[in-house]
Amino acid sequence: MSLLTIITISFMVLEFSNVLALYGKPDFKYANAVGMFKAWNQSKENPDMHDFVKYLVNWVAGTKLIFLLLLVVILVFGDEKTQVYSMLALILSILTFYWKLYPLIKKMDKKDQIDPKNYSRTLALMILSFVVVLSIGFIVGLVQL
């Protein structure tokens, strides 16, 4: 099994745990569910708003599931070149976190809307570590082509 495959599968396991948490236990404060957002619990006070928020949470979970299933297809049926360049696409898509999501979660963190405090920093570092590991896999895979 290649390093690229090991990295991809490891990433998929982590992301699948997030999908399970979002679908099954969105109140959870682990596996990047939404329980750490105080607005999640506040939305429960307004059933219409909570339904909308639940819809968005499930939309995110469904989108992640699409990515995961595409990765399965790429790992099973894709040649090495496809697998390597799909890693680049994955890296670029993950980096979009820093464009819109990070500024928003950082703002919410500063306004004490997230528990635990400074979760935005933890999440940013975790996503950066994903990008670094995926980049190593991409570079090693590219060199081996």
C-alpha positions in Angstrom: 0.0 0.0 0.0 1.5 3.4 -1.0 2.0 6.3 1.3 -0.6 8.3 -0.7 -3.2 5.5 -0.2 -2.5 5.4 3.6 -2.8 9.1 3.9 -6.0 9.2 1.9 -7.6 6.4 3.9 -6.5 8.0 7.2 -8.1 11.3 6.0 -11.3 9.4 5.0 -11.6 7.8 8.4 -11.3 11.2 10.2 -13.8 12.8 7.8 -16.2 9.8 8.1 -16.2 10.2 11.9 -17.3 13.8 11.3 -20.0 12.7 8.9 -21.3 10.2 11.6 -21.2 12.9 14.3 -23.0 15.5 12.1 -25.7 13.0 11.1 -26.0 11.1 14.3 -24.9 13.3 17.2 -24.7 17.0 16.0 -24.8 18.1 19.7 -21.4 16.3 20.2 -18.5 18.6 20.9 -16.0 16.2 19.4 -15.3 15.0 15.8 -16.1 18.5 14.6 -19.8 18.2 15.2 -21.6 21.5 16.0 -22.1 21.2 19.8 -19.4 23.6 20.5 -21.3 26.4 18.8 -23.5 28.1 21.4 -25.9 29.2 18.6 -26.7 25.5 18.0 -28.3 25.2 21.4 -29.9 28.7 21.1 -31.4 27.7 17.8 -33.4 25.0 19.6 -35.5 27.7 21.2 -36.9 28.6 17.8 -38.1 25.4 16.1 -38.1 27.0 12.6 -34.6 28.3 13.0 -33.4 25.0 14.4 -34.9 23.1 11.4 -33.0 25.4 9.1 -29.7 25.0 11.1 -30.2 21.2 11.1 -30.8 21.3 7.4 -27.4 23.1 6.9 -25.7 20.7 9.2 -27.0 17.7 7.2 -26.1 19.5 4.0 -22.5 19.7 5.2 -22.5 16.1 6.2 -24.0 15.1 2.8 -21.3 17.1 1.0 -18.6 15.5 3.0 -20.1 12.1 2.2 -20.0 12.9 -1.6 -16.2 13.7 -1.2 -15.6 10.5 0.7 -17.4 8.3 -1.8 -15.5 10.0 -4.7 -12.3 9.3 -2.9 -13.3 5.6 -2.6 -14.0 5.5 -6.4 -10.6 7.2 -7.0 -8.7 4.8 -4.8 -10.4 1.7 -6.2 -10.6 2.6 -9.9 -8.2 5.5 -10.4 -4.7 5.0 -11.7 -1.7 6.5 -9.8 -1.8 9.7 -11.7 -5.5 10.3 -11.0 -4.9 9.5 -7.3 -2.0 12.0 -7.1 -3.9 14.8 -8.7 -7.0 14.1 -6.8 -4.9 14.8 -3.7 -4.1 18.2 -5.1 -7.8 18.9 -5.6 -8.5 17.8 -2.1 -5.8 20.1 -0.7 -7.1 23.1 -2.7 -10.7 22.4 -1.5 -9.7 22.1 2.1 -7.7 25.3 1.9 -11.0 27.2 1.2 -11.6 26.9 4.9 -9.2 29.8 5.5 -11.0 32.0 3.0 -14.5 32.1 4.5 -14.9 29.7 7.4 -11.9 30.6 9.5 -12.6 34.3 9.6 -16.2 33.5 10.7 -15.3 31.0 13.4 -12.6 33.2 14.7 -15.1 36.1 15.0 -17.5 33.8 16.8 -14.7 32.6 19.1 -13.8 36.2 20.0 -17.5 36.9 20.8 -17.5 33.9 23.2 -20.0 32.0 21.0 -17.9 28.8 21.0 -17.2 26.5 23.8 -14.4 25.6 24.4 -12.7 29.0 24.0 -10.1 29.2 21.2 -11.6 26.3 19.3 -11.1 28.3 16.1 -7.3 28.2 16.6 -7.5 24.4 17.4 -9.5 23.8 14.2 -7.2 26.0 12.1 -4.2 24.0 13.3 -5.9 20.7 12.7 -6.9 21.7 9.2 -3.4 23.0 8.5 -2.0 19.6 9.7 -4.4 17.9 7.2 -3.1 20.1 4.5 0.6 19.5 5.4 0.1 15.7 5.5 -1.9 15.6 2.3 0.8 17.8 0.7 3.5 15.4 1.7 1.4 12.6 0.2 0.9 14.6 -3.0 4.7 15.5 -3.3 5.8 11.9 -2.7 3.1 10.6 -5.1 4.2 13.2 -7.8 7.9 12.2 -7.4 6.9 8.5 -7.8 5.0 9.1 -11.1 
